[in-house]
Amino acid sequence: MTEMPELTEDQRIALEAAAFRRLVQHLRDRHDVENIDLMNLAGFCRNCLSNWYREAGEQAGLAISKDASREMVYGMPYEDWKKLYQGEASDAQKAAFALNNPHK
């Protein structure tokens, strides 16, 4: 097993932040990937990520609205993204979501 280099707290935070920014950009670029598919396969979606971002802000004493955190993840207002990219979920997607929904 390859050893992880010893990192300072600042280095660890910087690397985590860079990975987070890359994930967000990847999700912005892959608007063809539906949130329901993300939920069915990975147990989280863009909305979950925006909620985690908002909750982290709250823990840091920052008031970040649901709309603002979603815009940060989607790169635009959520309602605009839905109109542009969100399709109707298929019966199979809905059934998988009902079976696997981690938010039960």
KOLMARBA-374548 format. One record per residue: x, y, z of N, C-alpha, C, O in turn; residue in three letters. Coordinates in nm, 3 decimals. Each point is the difference from the previous one (the first is absolute). Layout:
BEGIN
<rec n_u="X" n_v="Y" n_w="Z" ca_u="X" ca_v="Y" ca_w="Z" c_u="X" c_v="Y" c_w="Z" o_u="X" o_v="Y" o_w="Z" resn="ALA"/>
...
//
This chain:
BEGIN
<rec n_u="0.085" n_v="-0.118" n_w="0.000" ca_u="-0.085" ca_v="0.118" ca_w="0.000" c_u="0.089" c_v="0.124" c_w="0.000" o_u="0.094" o_v="0.010" o_w="0.079" resn="MET"/>
<rec n_u="-0.124" n_v="0.084" n_w="-0.168" ca_u="0.075" ca_v="0.124" ca_w="-0.009" c_u="-0.037" c_v="0.091" c_w="0.115" o_u="-0.118" o_v="0.016" o_w="0.033" resn="THR"/>
<rec n_u="0.218" n_v="0.042" n_w="0.028" ca_u="-0.027" ca_v="0.088" ca_w="0.113" c_u="-0.040" c_v="0.138" c_w="-0.048" o_u="0.053" o_v="0.052" o_w="-0.098" resn="GLU"/>
<rec n_u="-0.147" n_v="0.006" n_w="0.168" ca_u="-0.043" ca_v="0.138" ca_w="-0.024" c_u="0.104" c_v="0.091" c_w="0.062" o_u="0.040" o_v="-0.021" o_w="0.114" resn="MET"/>
<rec n_u="0.006" n_v="0.123" n_w="-0.187" ca_u="0.095" ca_v="0.092" ca_w="0.062" c_u="-0.066" c_v="0.071" c_w="0.118" o_u="-0.121" o_v="0.023" o_w="0.001" resn="PRO"/>
<rec n_u="0.200" n_v="0.010" n_w="0.096" ca_u="-0.052" ca_v="0.072" ca_w="0.116" c_u="-0.030" c_v="0.142" c_w="-0.044" o_u="0.086" o_v="0.070" o_w="-0.054" resn="GLU"/>
<rec n_u="-0.208" n_v="-0.028" n_w="0.079" ca_u="-0.046" ca_v="0.132" ca_w="-0.041" c_u="-0.025" c_v="0.088" c_w="0.121" o_u="-0.038" o_v="-0.048" o_w="0.107" resn="LEU"/>
<rec n_u="0.061" n_v="0.176" n_w="-0.126" ca_u="-0.043" ca_v="0.094" ca_w="0.103" c_u="-0.152" c_v="0.014" c_w="-0.012" o_u="-0.058" o_v="-0.040" o_w="-0.101" resn="THR"/>
<rec n_u="-0.003" n_v="0.093" n_w="0.200" ca_u="-0.145" ca_v="0.023" ca_w="-0.003" c_u="-0.036" c_v="0.091" c_w="-0.118" o_u="-0.098" o_v="-0.026" o_w="-0.069" resn="GLU"/>
<rec n_u="0.176" n_v="0.130" n_w="0.045" ca_u="-0.026" ca_v="0.091" ca_w="-0.111" c_u="0.012" c_v="-0.072" c_w="-0.135" o_u="-0.080" o_v="0.024" o_w="-0.090" resn="ASP"/>
<rec n_u="0.179" n_v="-0.112" n_w="0.076" ca_u="0.015" ca_v="-0.076" ca_w="-0.124" c_u="-0.118" c_v="-0.094" c_w="-0.021" o_u="-0.053" o_v="-0.010" o_w="-0.111" resn="GLN"/>
<rec n_u="0.012" n_v="-0.058" n_w="0.216" ca_u="-0.115" ca_v="-0.091" ca_w="-0.009" c_u="-0.125" c_v="0.076" c_w="-0.042" o_u="-0.073" o_v="-0.045" o_w="-0.089" resn="ARG"/>
<rec n_u="0.048" n_v="0.159" n_w="0.151" ca_u="-0.118" ca_v="0.080" ca_w="-0.032" c_u="0.008" c_v="0.050" c_w="-0.144" o_u="-0.101" o_v="-0.001" o_w="-0.071" resn="ILE"/>
<rec n_u="0.218" n_v="0.044" n_w="0.028" ca_u="0.016" ca_v="0.049" ca_w="-0.137" c_u="-0.026" c_v="-0.111" c_w="-0.101" o_u="-0.066" o_v="0.024" o_w="-0.102" resn="ALA"/>
<rec n_u="0.117" n_v="-0.145" n_w="0.128" ca_u="-0.023" ca_v="-0.112" ca_w="-0.091" c_u="-0.148" c_v="-0.040" c_w="-0.002" o_u="-0.055" o_v="-0.028" o_w="-0.107" resn="LEU"/>
<rec n_u="-0.008" n_v="0.024" n_w="0.223" ca_u="-0.142" ca_v="-0.033" ca_w="0.006" c_u="-0.083" c_v="0.105" c_w="-0.074" o_u="-0.093" o_v="-0.035" o_w="-0.072" resn="GLU"/>
<rec n_u="0.127" n_v="0.161" n_w="0.089" ca_u="-0.072" ca_v="0.108" ca_w="-0.068" c_u="0.016" c_v="-0.012" c_w="-0.151" o_u="-0.096" o_v="0.020" o_w="-0.074" resn="ALA"/>
<rec n_u="0.217" n_v="-0.051" n_w="0.028" ca_u="0.024" ca_v="-0.015" ca_w="-0.144" c_u="-0.080" c_v="-0.117" c_w="-0.056" o_u="-0.058" o_v="0.010" o_w="-0.108" resn="ALA"/>
<rec n_u="0.054" n_v="-0.121" n_w="0.182" ca_u="-0.077" ca_v="-0.117" ca_w="-0.044" c_u="-0.149" c_v="0.034" c_w="-0.004" o_u="-0.070" o_v="-0.042" o_w="-0.092" resn="ALA"/>
<rec n_u="0.021" n_v="0.116" n_w="0.191" ca_u="-0.139" ca_v="0.041" ca_w="0.003" c_u="-0.033" c_v="0.089" c_w="-0.119" o_u="-0.102" o_v="-0.019" o_w="-0.067" resn="PHE"/>
<rec n_u="0.189" n_v="0.117" n_w="0.039" ca_u="-0.024" ca_v="0.089" ca_w="-0.115" c_u="-0.004" c_v="-0.080" c_w="-0.130" o_u="-0.081" o_v="0.029" o_w="-0.089" resn="ARG"/>
<rec n_u="0.168" n_v="-0.127" n_w="0.078" ca_u="0.003" ca_v="-0.083" ca_w="-0.121" c_u="-0.128" c_v="-0.084" c_w="-0.012" o_u="-0.054" o_v="-0.015" o_w="-0.109" resn="ARG"/>
<rec n_u="0.007" n_v="-0.039" n_w="0.220" ca_u="-0.126" ca_v="-0.076" ca_w="-0.001" c_u="-0.115" c_v="0.090" c_w="-0.043" o_u="-0.081" o_v="-0.039" o_w="-0.085" resn="LEU"/>
<rec n_u="0.072" n_v="0.158" n_w="0.141" ca_u="-0.107" ca_v="0.093" ca_w="-0.035" c_u="0.007" c_v="0.034" c_w="-0.149" o_u="-0.103" o_v="0.000" o_w="-0.068" resn="VAL"/>
<rec n_u="0.221" n_v="0.030" n_w="0.018" ca_u="0.013" ca_v="0.032" ca_w="-0.142" c_u="-0.037" c_v="-0.119" c_w="-0.088" o_u="-0.064" o_v="0.016" o_w="-0.104" resn="GLN"/>
<rec n_u="0.103" n_v="-0.134" n_w="0.146" ca_u="-0.036" ca_v="-0.122" ca_w="-0.074" c_u="-0.152" c_v="-0.014" c_w="-0.007" o_u="-0.055" o_v="-0.030" o_w="-0.107" resn="HIS"/>
<rec n_u="-0.013" n_v="0.050" n_w="0.219" ca_u="-0.146" ca_v="-0.011" ca_w="0.001" c_u="-0.065" c_v="0.110" c_w="-0.083" o_u="-0.103" o_v="-0.023" o_w="-0.063" resn="LEU"/>
<rec n_u="0.161" n_v="0.143" n_w="0.063" ca_u="-0.052" ca_v="0.108" ca_w="-0.085" c_u="0.016" c_v="-0.035" c_w="-0.147" o_u="-0.090" o_v="0.027" o_w="-0.080" resn="ARG"/>
<rec n_u="0.201" n_v="-0.087" n_w="0.044" ca_u="0.027" ca_v="-0.037" ca_w="-0.139" c_u="-0.083" c_v="-0.119" c_w="-0.045" o_u="-0.031" o_v="-0.013" o_w="-0.119" resn="ASP"/>
<rec n_u="-0.006" n_v="-0.075" n_w="0.211" ca_u="-0.073" ca_v="-0.122" ca_w="-0.033" c_u="-0.148" c_v="0.013" c_w="0.035" o_u="-0.055" o_v="-0.081" o_w="0.073" resn="ARG"/>
<rec n_u="-0.007" n_v="0.186" n_w="-0.127" ca_u="-0.142" ca_v="0.020" ca_w="0.027" c_u="-0.086" c_v="-0.108" c_w="-0.064" o_u="-0.120" o_v="-0.007" o_w="0.026" resn="HIS"/>
<rec n_u="0.181" n_v="-0.078" n_w="-0.111" ca_u="-0.072" ca_v="-0.114" ca_w="-0.056" c_u="-0.024" c_v="-0.109" c_w="0.104" o_u="-0.084" o_v="-0.088" o_w="-0.020" resn="ASP"/>
<rec n_u="0.158" n_v="0.093" n_w="0.129" ca_u="-0.016" ca_v="-0.099" ca_w="0.107" c_u="-0.108" c_v="0.052" c_w="0.095" o_u="0.016" o_v="0.103" o_w="0.065" resn="VAL"/>
<rec n_u="-0.125" n_v="-0.176" n_w="-0.059" ca_u="-0.114" ca_v="0.041" ca_w="0.081" c_u="0.027" c_v="-0.022" c_w="0.149" o_u="0.072" o_v="-0.093" o_w="0.038" resn="GLU"/>
<rec n_u="-0.129" n_v="0.180" n_w="0.044" ca_u="0.013" ca_v="-0.015" ca_w="0.144" c_u="-0.053" c_v="-0.135" c_w="0.048" o_u="0.058" o_v="-0.062" o_w="0.089" resn="ASN"/>
<rec n_u="-0.169" n_v="0.017" n_w="-0.146" ca_u="-0.056" ca_v="-0.127" ca_w="0.044" c_u="0.097" c_v="-0.115" c_w="-0.028" o_u="0.008" o_v="-0.096" o_w="0.078" resn="ILE"/>
<rec n_u="0.066" n_v="0.105" n_w="-0.189" ca_u="0.099" ca_v="-0.103" ca_w="-0.029" c_u="0.115" c_v="0.004" c_w="0.101" o_u="0.047" o_v="-0.104" o_w="0.045" resn="ASP"/>
<rec n_u="-0.004" n_v="0.225" n_w="-0.010" ca_u="0.103" ca_v="0.014" ca_w="0.103" c_u="-0.048" c_v="-0.061" c_w="0.132" o_u="0.073" o_v="-0.073" o_w="0.066" resn="LEU"/>
<rec n_u="-0.197" n_v="0.104" n_w="-0.029" ca_u="-0.055" ca_v="-0.054" ca_w="0.126" c_u="-0.008" c_v="-0.152" c_w="-0.006" o_u="0.035" o_v="-0.069" o_w="0.096" resn="MET"/>
<rec n_u="-0.080" n_v="0.017" n_w="-0.208" ca_u="-0.015" ca_v="-0.146" ca_w="-0.012" c_u="0.134" c_v="-0.072" c_w="0.002" o_u="0.009" o_v="-0.111" o_w="0.052" resn="ASN"/>
<rec n_u="0.094" n_v="0.172" n_w="-0.109" ca_u="0.129" ca_v="-0.066" ca_w="-0.008" c_u="0.092" c_v="0.033" c_w="0.117" o_u="0.073" o_v="-0.088" o_w="0.048" resn="LEU"/>
<rec n_u="-0.075" n_v="0.213" n_w="-0.001" ca_u="0.098" ca_v="0.043" ca_w="0.099" c_u="-0.060" c_v="0.039" c_w="0.134" o_u="0.073" o_v="0.018" o_w="0.098" resn="ALA"/>
<rec n_u="-0.204" n_v="-0.004" n_w="-0.091" ca_u="-0.063" ca_v="0.037" ca_w="0.126" c_u="0.008" c_v="0.148" c_w="0.032" o_u="-0.033" o_v="0.040" o_w="0.112" resn="GLY"/>
<rec n_u="0.075" n_v="0.041" n_w="-0.208" ca_u="-0.002" ca_v="0.145" ca_w="0.016" c_u="-0.016" c_v="0.064" c_w="-0.138" o_u="0.023" o_v="-0.064" o_w="-0.102" resn="PHE"/>
<rec n_u="-0.062" n_v="0.191" n_w="0.102" ca_u="-0.016" ca_v="0.072" ca_w="-0.126" c_u="0.045" c_v="0.145" c_w="0.019" o_u="0.054" o_v="0.036" o_w="0.105" resn="CYS"/>
<rec n_u="-0.075" n_v="0.044" n_w="-0.206" ca_u="0.039" ca_v="0.141" ca_w="0.008" c_u="-0.069" c_v="0.070" c_w="0.116" o_u="0.061" o_v="0.083" o_w="0.068" resn="ARG"/>
<rec n_u="-0.188" n_v="-0.116" n_w="-0.044" ca_u="-0.072" ca_v="0.064" ca_w="0.111" c_u="0.061" c_v="-0.039" c_w="0.134" o_u="0.011" o_v="0.084" o_w="0.090" resn="ASN"/>
<rec n_u="0.028" n_v="-0.209" n_w="-0.076" ca_u="0.067" ca_v="-0.043" ca_w="0.124" c_u="0.128" c_v="0.081" c_w="0.020" o_u="0.027" o_v="0.050" o_w="0.109" resn="CYS"/>
<rec n_u="0.051" n_v="-0.039" n_w="-0.216" ca_u="0.126" ca_v="0.074" ca_w="0.007" c_u="-0.025" c_v="0.145" c_w="0.040" o_u="0.074" o_v="0.056" o_w="0.080" resn="LEU"/>
<rec n_u="-0.178" n_v="0.004" n_w="-0.136" ca_u="-0.030" ca_v="0.139" ca_w="0.037" c_u="-0.047" c_v="0.010" c_w="0.145" o_u="0.030" o_v="0.098" o_w="0.068" resn="SER"/>
<rec n_u="-0.101" n_v="-0.199" n_w="-0.021" ca_u="-0.042" ca_v="-0.001" ca_w="0.141" c_u="0.121" c_v="-0.013" c_w="0.093" o_u="0.007" o_v="0.068" o_w="0.103" resn="ASN"/>
<rec n_u="0.089" n_v="-0.153" n_w="-0.140" ca_u="0.121" ca_v="-0.016" ca_w="0.081" c_u="0.079" c_v="0.130" c_w="0.003" o_u="0.056" o_v="0.037" o_w="0.104" resn="TRP"/>
<rec n_u="-0.052" n_v="0.032" n_w="-0.215" ca_u="0.069" ca_v="0.130" ca_w="-0.008" c_u="-0.068" c_v="0.101" c_w="0.093" o_u="0.067" o_v="0.071" o_w="0.076" resn="TYR"/>
<rec n_u="-0.199" n_v="-0.064" n_w="-0.084" ca_u="-0.077" ca_v="0.092" ca_w="0.085" c_u="0.019" c_v="-0.034" c_w="0.147" o_u="0.020" o_v="0.089" o_w="0.082" resn="ARG"/>
<rec n_u="-0.026" n_v="-0.217" n_w="-0.047" ca_u="0.018" ca_v="-0.043" ca_w="0.139" c_u="0.140" c_v="0.034" c_w="0.050" o_u="0.016" o_v="0.040" o_w="0.116" resn="GLU"/>
<rec n_u="0.086" n_v="-0.057" n_w="-0.201" ca_u="0.136" ca_v="0.037" ca_w="0.039" c_u="0.008" c_v="0.150" c_w="0.027" o_u="0.067" o_v="0.043" o_w="0.094" resn="ALA"/>
<rec n_u="-0.134" n_v="0.035" n_w="-0.176" ca_u="-0.005" ca_v="0.144" ca_w="0.023" c_u="-0.066" c_v="0.034" c_w="0.132" o_u="0.049" o_v="0.084" o_w="0.075" resn="GLY"/>
<rec n_u="-0.158" n_v="-0.150" n_w="-0.046" ca_u="-0.070" ca_v="0.023" ca_w="0.127" c_u="0.090" c_v="-0.035" c_w="0.118" o_u="0.002" o_v="0.072" o_w="0.100" resn="GLU"/>
<rec n_u="0.072" n_v="-0.182" n_w="-0.111" ca_u="0.092" ca_v="-0.038" ca_w="0.108" c_u="0.111" c_v="0.102" c_w="0.018" o_u="0.055" o_v="0.014" o_w="0.109" resn="GLN"/>
<rec n_u="-0.023" n_v="0.059" n_w="-0.215" ca_u="0.102" ca_v="0.103" ca_w="0.007" c_u="-0.060" c_v="0.136" c_w="0.036" o_u="0.071" o_v="0.101" o_w="0.001" resn="ALA"/>
<rec n_u="-0.201" n_v="-0.099" n_w="0.028" ca_u="-0.066" ca_v="0.124" ca_w="0.039" c_u="-0.045" c_v="0.086" c_w="-0.117" o_u="-0.025" o_v="0.120" o_w="0.017" resn="GLY"/>
<rec n_u="0.016" n_v="-0.179" n_w="-0.137" ca_u="-0.041" ca_v="0.073" ca_w="-0.119" c_u="-0.142" c_v="-0.039" c_w="-0.039" o_u="-0.034" o_v="-0.118" o_w="-0.003" resn="LEU"/>
<rec n_u="-0.047" n_v="0.215" n_w="-0.026" ca_u="-0.136" ca_v="-0.026" ca_w="-0.044" c_u="-0.001" c_v="-0.009" c_w="-0.153" o_u="0.005" o_v="0.102" o_w="-0.069" resn="ALA"/>
<rec n_u="-0.012" n_v="-0.225" n_w="0.018" ca_u="-0.004" ca_v="-0.023" ca_w="-0.144" c_u="-0.137" c_v="-0.059" c_w="-0.031" o_u="-0.038" o_v="-0.102" o_w="0.057" resn="ILE"/>
<rec n_u="-0.035" n_v="0.166" n_w="-0.146" ca_u="-0.135" ca_v="-0.047" ca_w="-0.031" c_u="0.006" c_v="-0.127" c_w="-0.085" o_u="0.102" o_v="-0.030" o_w="-0.063" resn="SER"/>
<rec n_u="-0.211" n_v="-0.042" n_w="0.062" ca_u="-0.012" ca_v="-0.119" ca_w="-0.082" c_u="0.020" c_v="0.036" c_w="-0.148" o_u="0.070" o_v="-0.071" o_w="-0.072" resn="LYS"/>
<rec n_u="-0.132" n_v="0.181" n_w="0.029" ca_u="0.015" ca_v="0.043" ca_w="-0.139" c_u="0.144" c_v="0.036" c_w="-0.034" o_u="0.049" o_v="-0.035" o_w="-0.107" resn="ASP"/>
<rec n_u="0.019" n_v="0.104" n_w="0.198" ca_u="0.139" ca_v="0.040" ca_w="-0.024" c_u="0.092" c_v="-0.122" c_w="-0.007" o_u="0.089" o_v="-0.006" o_w="-0.084" resn="ALA"/>
<rec n_u="-0.111" n_v="-0.090" n_w="0.173" ca_u="0.087" ca_v="-0.119" ca_w="-0.002" c_u="-0.026" c_v="-0.084" c_w="-0.125" o_u="0.093" o_v="-0.059" o_w="-0.055" resn="SER"/>
<rec n_u="-0.216" n_v="0.054" n_w="0.011" ca_u="-0.029" ca_v="-0.074" ca_w="-0.124" c_u="0.062" c_v="0.070" c_w="-0.120" o_u="0.053" o_v="-0.065" o_w="-0.090" resn="ARG"/>
<rec n_u="-0.060" n_v="0.196" n_w="0.088" ca_u="0.061" ca_v="0.073" ca_w="-0.112" c_u="0.151" c_v="-0.021" c_w="-0.003" o_u="0.059" o_v="-0.005" o_w="-0.108" resn="GLU"/>
<rec n_u="0.002" n_v="-0.007" n_w="0.224" ca_u="0.144" ca_v="-0.026" ca_w="0.006" c_u="0.032" c_v="-0.135" c_w="-0.065" o_u="0.100" o_v="-0.011" o_w="-0.071" resn="MET"/>
<rec n_u="-0.182" n_v="-0.089" n_w="0.094" ca_u="0.024" ca_v="-0.133" ca_w="-0.056" c_u="-0.040" c_v="-0.006" c_w="-0.148" o_u="0.074" o_v="-0.053" o_w="-0.082" resn="VAL"/>
<rec n_u="-0.191" n_v="0.106" n_w="0.050" ca_u="-0.051" ca_v="-0.010" ca_w="-0.137" c_u="0.063" c_v="0.101" c_w="-0.096" o_u="-0.002" o_v="-0.021" o_w="-0.121" resn="TYR"/>
<rec n_u="0.058" n_v="0.128" n_w="0.173" ca_u="0.057" ca_v="0.103" ca_w="-0.085" c_u="-0.103" c_v="0.096" c_w="-0.056" o_u="0.032" o_v="0.083" o_w="-0.085" resn="GLY"/>
<rec n_u="-0.153" n_v="-0.095" n_w="0.131" ca_u="-0.111" ca_v="0.086" ca_w="-0.042" c_u="-0.115" c_v="-0.024" c_w="0.097" o_u="0.004" o_v="-0.096" o_w="0.077" resn="MET"/>
<rec n_u="-0.106" n_v="0.180" n_w="-0.078" ca_u="-0.115" ca_v="-0.029" ca_w="0.086" c_u="-0.058" c_v="-0.139" c_w="-0.030" o_u="-0.009" o_v="-0.041" o_w="-0.116" resn="PRO"/>
<rec n_u="-0.028" n_v="-0.028" n_w="0.220" ca_u="-0.048" ca_v="-0.138" ca_w="-0.011" c_u="-0.118" c_v="-0.011" c_w="-0.096" o_u="-0.005" o_v="-0.093" o_w="-0.081" resn="TYR"/>
<rec n_u="-0.089" n_v="0.185" n_w="0.090" ca_u="-0.118" ca_v="-0.006" ca_w="-0.088" c_u="0.041" c_v="0.013" c_w="-0.146" o_u="-0.059" o_v="-0.065" o_w="-0.086" resn="GLU"/>
<rec n_u="0.160" n_v="0.147" n_w="0.056" ca_u="0.049" ca_v="0.012" ca_w="-0.138" c_u="0.062" c_v="-0.132" c_w="-0.045" o_u="-0.024" o_v="-0.045" o_w="-0.112" resn="ASP"/>
<rec n_u="0.104" n_v="-0.018" n_w="0.199" ca_u="0.064" ca_v="-0.127" ca_w="-0.034" c_u="-0.106" c_v="-0.106" c_w="-0.029" o_u="0.011" o_v="-0.074" o_w="-0.097" resn="TRP"/>
<rec n_u="-0.113" n_v="0.068" n_w="0.183" ca_u="-0.106" ca_v="-0.099" ca_w="-0.020" c_u="-0.067" c_v="0.019" c_w="-0.136" o_u="-0.024" o_v="-0.097" o_w="-0.072" resn="LYS"/>
<rec n_u="-0.007" n_v="0.222" n_w="0.037" ca_u="-0.065" ca_v="0.027" ca_w="-0.129" c_u="0.088" c_v="-0.041" c_w="-0.118" o_u="-0.049" o_v="-0.051" o_w="-0.100" resn="LYS"/>
<rec n_u="0.179" n_v="0.075" n_w="0.113" ca_u="0.093" ca_v="-0.030" ca_w="-0.109" c_u="0.035" c_v="-0.147" c_w="-0.012" o_u="0.014" o_v="-0.052" o_w="-0.111" resn="LEU"/>
<rec n_u="0.002" n_v="-0.017" n_w="0.224" ca_u="0.064" ca_v="-0.132" ca_w="-0.003" c_u="-0.076" c_v="-0.115" c_w="0.062" o_u="0.026" o_v="-0.115" o_w="-0.034" resn="TYR"/>
<rec n_u="-0.119" n_v="0.140" n_w="0.124" ca_u="-0.063" ca_v="-0.111" ca_w="0.071" c_u="-0.115" c_v="-0.058" c_w="-0.080" o_u="-0.095" o_v="0.069" o_w="-0.035" resn="GLN"/>
<rec n_u="0.107" n_v="-0.198" n_w="0.008" ca_u="-0.108" ca_v="-0.070" ca_w="-0.069" c_u="-0.092" c_v="-0.068" c_w="0.099" o_u="0.023" o_v="0.002" o_w="0.121" resn="GLY"/>
<rec n_u="-0.127" n_v="-0.061" n_w="-0.174" ca_u="-0.094" ca_v="-0.076" ca_w="0.083" c_u="0.064" c_v="-0.135" c_w="0.033" o_u="0.052" o_v="-0.068" o_w="-0.088" resn="GLU"/>
<rec n_u="-0.058" n_v="0.031" n_w="0.214" ca_u="0.057" ca_v="-0.128" ca_w="0.042" c_u="-0.084" c_v="-0.114" c_w="-0.057" o_u="-0.123" o_v="0.006" o_w="-0.003" resn="ALA"/>
<rec n_u="0.193" n_v="-0.109" n_w="-0.041" ca_u="-0.070" ca_v="-0.119" ca_w="-0.053" c_u="-0.058" c_v="-0.081" c_w="0.116" o_u="0.036" o_v="0.020" o_w="0.116" resn="SER"/>
<rec n_u="-0.124" n_v="-0.110" n_w="-0.150" ca_u="-0.057" ca_v="-0.089" ca_w="0.103" c_u="0.109" c_v="-0.082" c_w="0.066" o_u="-0.004" o_v="-0.023" o_w="0.121" resn="ASP"/>
<rec n_u="0.103" n_v="-0.022" n_w="-0.200" ca_u="0.111" ca_v="-0.079" ca_w="0.056" c_u="0.084" c_v="0.083" c_w="0.096" o_u="0.040" o_v="-0.049" o_w="0.106" resn="ALA"/>
<rec n_u="-0.014" n_v="0.175" n_w="-0.141" ca_u="0.077" ca_v="0.089" ca_w="0.089" c_u="-0.077" c_v="0.023" c_w="0.130" o_u="0.058" o_v="-0.003" o_w="0.109" resn="GLN"/>
<rec n_u="-0.188" n_v="0.026" n_w="-0.120" ca_u="-0.083" ca_v="0.024" ca_w="0.119" c_u="-0.004" c_v="-0.123" c_w="0.089" o_u="0.007" o_v="0.011" o_w="0.123" resn="LYS"/>
<rec n_u="-0.017" n_v="-0.129" n_w="-0.184" ca_u="-0.004" ca_v="-0.124" ca_w="0.079" c_u="0.132" c_v="-0.023" c_w="0.071" o_u="0.003" o_v="-0.039" o_w="0.117" resn="ALA"/>
<rec n_u="0.108" n_v="0.063" n_w="-0.187" ca_u="0.132" ca_v="-0.015" ca_w="0.063" c_u="0.016" c_v="0.099" c_w="0.114" o_u="0.057" o_v="-0.033" o_w="0.104" resn="ALA"/>
<rec n_u="-0.105" n_v="0.154" n_w="-0.123" ca_u="0.010" ca_v="0.103" ca_w="0.104" c_u="-0.080" c_v="-0.042" c_w="0.122" o_u="0.047" o_v="0.014" o_w="0.113" resn="PHE"/>
<rec n_u="-0.167" n_v="-0.063" n_w="-0.135" ca_u="-0.085" ca_v="-0.044" ca_w="0.112" c_u="0.066" c_v="-0.113" c_w="0.077" o_u="-0.013" o_v="-0.008" o_w="0.123" resn="ALA"/>
<rec n_u="0.084" n_v="-0.079" n_w="-0.192" ca_u="0.067" ca_v="-0.114" ca_w="0.063" c_u="0.127" c_v="0.043" c_w="0.074" o_u="0.027" o_v="-0.048" o_w="0.110" resn="LEU"/>
<rec n_u="0.050" n_v="0.137" n_w="-0.170" ca_u="0.132" ca_v="0.034" ca_w="0.051" c_u="0.010" c_v="0.134" c_w="0.071" o_u="0.108" o_v="0.036" o_w="0.047" resn="ASN"/>
<rec n_u="-0.216" n_v="0.038" n_w="-0.038" ca_u="0.005" ca_v="0.136" ca_w="0.054" c_u="0.066" c_v="0.003" c_w="0.139" o_u="-0.054" o_v="-0.055" o_w="0.096" resn="ASN"/>
<rec n_u="0.171" n_v="0.120" n_w="-0.086" ca_u="0.068" ca_v="0.005" ca_w="0.130" c_u="-0.066" c_v="0.098" c_w="0.097" o_u="0.039" o_v="0.006" o_w="0.116" resn="PRO"/>
<rec n_u="-0.136" n_v="0.071" n_w="-0.163" ca_u="-0.065" ca_v="0.100" ca_w="0.085" c_u="-0.131" c_v="-0.051" c_w="0.059" o_u="-0.084" o_v="0.079" o_w="0.044" resn="HIS"/>
<rec n_u="0.066" n_v="-0.210" n_w="-0.044" ca_u="-0.126" ca_v="-0.059" ca_w="0.054" c_u="-0.014" c_v="0.034" c_w="0.146" o_u="-0.098" o_v="-0.040" o_w="0.063" resn="LYS"/>
//
